Amino acid sequence: SAYMDEIFLELKDILNIPSDYKILLSPGSCSGAMQAVIWSLLGKKKITSIVYDFWGEKWSNEIKKLNYEQEVRTLLDGRMPKLDEICSSNDIFFVWTGTSTGMSIENTSWIPNNQKGIVVSDITSSVFINEIKWKKLDASVFSWQKAIGSESQHGIIVLSPKALDRLK
């Protein structure tokens, strides 16, 4: 609808989302949005999952249930797993800010500019407080309720042109 198009344009402006990225509304808060991304975009390539909190572990377990090929880098002791030497053809999956550990990805310099696989991130706890480097991310999900007080029934999916091509 025209109303939602206007909302998405405002959201792009507020968050500095590139004009060629597409925003989608999903039922089920961030969880529903992430499930849609996992089922629709992942599984074609090996996935390197970075796990350092409850949500990263939850999403990695969801990926395992689908029997997708996955390299899991897990540290749940307050340290960040190894972020270097990720095969550029792999998809990368991570939670930007781990609320259960209080840890956050500080920058995305570890993601190569020539990343062949797509980069998926749960940015719910970071989207309104961190500077998101959108050009490093291909599929990002968040829910409005974290920062703007709405119901938690909606999730937002932000897709890059590369993710849109994968979706086709």
C-alpha positions as CSV (number, residue, x, y, z in Angstrom):
1,S,0.0,0.0,0.0
2,A,1.0,3.6,-0.4
3,Y,1.0,4.1,3.4
4,M,3.6,1.3,3.9
5,D,5.7,2.5,1.0
6,E,5.9,5.9,2.8
7,I,6.8,4.2,6.1
8,F,9.6,2.2,4.4
9,L,10.9,5.3,2.7
10,E,11.1,7.1,6.1
11,L,12.8,4.1,7.6
12,K,15.4,4.0,4.8
13,D,16.0,7.7,5.5
14,I,16.3,7.4,9.3
15,L,18.6,4.3,9.1
16,N,20.5,5.3,6.0
17,I,19.5,2.1,4.1
18,P,20.7,2.2,0.5
19,S,18.0,3.1,-2.0
20,D,18.5,-0.2,-3.9
21,Y,17.8,-2.3,-0.8
22,K,14.2,-3.6,-0.3
23,I,12.3,-3.5,3.0
24,L,9.7,-6.2,3.7
25,L,7.2,-6.5,6.6
26,S,7.0,-10.0,8.2
27,P,4.6,-11.5,10.7
28,G,6.1,-12.8,13.9
29,S,8.5,-10.1,15.1
30,C,12.2,-10.6,14.5
31,S,11.8,-14.4,15.0
32,G,9.3,-14.7,12.2
33,A,11.4,-12.5,10.0
34,M,14.5,-14.6,10.7
35,Q,12.8,-17.9,10.1
36,A,11.6,-16.5,6.7
37,V,15.2,-15.5,5.8
38,I,16.7,-18.8,7.0
39,W,14.1,-20.9,5.0
40,S,14.2,-18.7,1.9
41,L,17.8,-17.5,1.4
42,L,20.1,-20.1,3.1
43,G,21.0,-23.6,2.2
44,K,22.5,-23.1,-1.2
45,K,26.0,-22.5,0.1
46,K,27.9,-23.5,3.2
47,I,27.1,-21.2,6.1
48,T,29.6,-19.9,8.6
49,S,27.6,-19.0,11.8
50,I,29.2,-16.8,14.4
51,V,27.7,-17.7,17.8
52,Y,28.4,-15.8,21.0
53,D,25.0,-15.4,22.6
54,F,21.6,-17.1,23.1
55,W,20.1,-15.8,19.9
56,G,23.1,-16.8,17.7
57,E,22.9,-20.3,19.2
58,K,19.1,-20.4,18.6
59,W,19.5,-19.4,15.0
60,S,22.4,-21.8,14.4
61,N,20.2,-24.7,15.9
62,E,17.4,-23.7,13.5
63,I,19.9,-23.9,10.6
64,K,21.0,-27.4,11.8
65,K,17.4,-28.6,11.9
66,L,17.2,-27.9,8.1
67,N,20.4,-30.0,7.6
68,Y,22.2,-27.1,5.8
69,E,26.0,-27.4,5.7
70,Q,27.2,-25.2,8.5
71,E,30.5,-24.3,10.1
72,V,29.7,-23.0,13.6
73,R,32.2,-20.8,15.4
74,T,30.9,-20.7,19.0
75,L,32.2,-19.1,22.2
76,L,29.7,-18.5,25.0
77,D,32.2,-17.4,27.6
78,G,32.3,-13.7,27.0
79,R,34.8,-13.8,24.1
80,M,34.1,-13.3,20.4
81,P,34.6,-16.3,18.2
82,K,37.3,-16.1,15.5
83,L,36.0,-13.8,12.7
84,D,38.9,-14.1,10.2
85,E,39.6,-16.7,7.6
86,I,36.0,-17.2,6.6
87,C,35.7,-18.7,3.1
88,S,34.4,-15.9,0.8
89,S,32.1,-18.3,-1.0
90,N,30.3,-19.2,2.3
91,D,27.2,-17.4,3.5
92,I,27.9,-15.7,6.9
93,F,25.3,-15.6,9.7
94,F,25.6,-13.6,12.9
95,V,23.7,-11.7,15.5
96,W,25.0,-8.1,15.6
97,T,24.4,-7.5,19.3
98,G,24.1,-10.4,21.8
99,T,21.8,-9.3,24.5
100,S,22.4,-12.3,26.6
101,T,26.1,-11.7,26.8
102,G,26.2,-7.9,26.4
103,M,28.6,-8.3,23.5
104,S,28.3,-6.6,20.1
105,I,30.1,-6.8,16.7
106,E,32.1,-3.5,16.8
107,N,32.7,-3.3,13.0
108,T,32.3,-5.3,9.9
109,S,35.9,-5.0,8.5
110,W,36.2,-8.8,8.9
111,I,33.6,-9.3,6.2
112,P,35.4,-9.0,2.8
113,N,34.2,-6.4,0.3
114,N,34.2,-9.2,-2.3
115,Q,32.1,-11.6,-0.2
116,K,30.6,-14.1,-2.7
117,G,28.1,-15.6,-0.2
118,I,25.4,-13.6,1.4
119,V,25.7,-12.0,4.8
120,V,22.7,-12.4,7.2
121,S,22.4,-10.6,10.5
122,D,19.9,-10.3,13.3
123,I,20.3,-6.6,14.0
124,T,17.3,-6.2,16.4
125,S,19.3,-4.9,19.4
126,S,21.6,-2.7,17.3
127,V,19.8,-1.2,14.4
128,F,18.7,2.0,16.2
129,I,21.9,2.4,18.3
130,N,24.8,1.3,16.0
131,E,25.9,2.5,12.7
132,I,25.0,-0.3,10.4
133,K,27.2,-0.8,7.4
134,W,24.4,-1.9,5.1
135,K,26.7,-2.6,2.1
136,K,28.3,-5.4,4.1
137,L,24.9,-7.0,4.9
138,D,22.6,-8.8,2.4
139,A,19.7,-9.8,4.7
140,S,19.1,-8.1,8.0
141,V,16.1,-8.5,10.3
142,F,14.8,-6.5,13.3
143,S,11.6,-5.7,15.0
144,W,10.3,-2.3,15.7
145,Q,9.4,-2.8,19.3
146,K,13.0,-2.6,20.5
147,A,13.2,1.1,19.8
148,I,9.9,2.6,18.8
149,G,7.5,0.9,21.1
150,S,5.1,-0.9,18.8
151,E,3.7,-4.4,19.1
152,S,6.2,-7.2,18.7
153,Q,4.1,-8.8,16.1
154,H,6.0,-7.4,13.1
155,G,9.5,-8.1,11.8
156,I,11.4,-6.0,9.3
157,I,13.5,-7.7,6.6
158,V,16.1,-5.6,4.7
159,L,17.4,-7.2,1.6
160,S,20.3,-6.2,-0.6
161,P,20.2,-6.6,-4.4
162,K,22.4,-9.7,-4.0
163,A,19.9,-11.2,-1.5
164,L,17.0,-10.3,-3.9
165,D,18.8,-12.2,-6.7
166,R,19.3,-15.2,-4.4
167,L,15.6,-15.1,-3.6
168,K,14.7,-15.4,-7.3
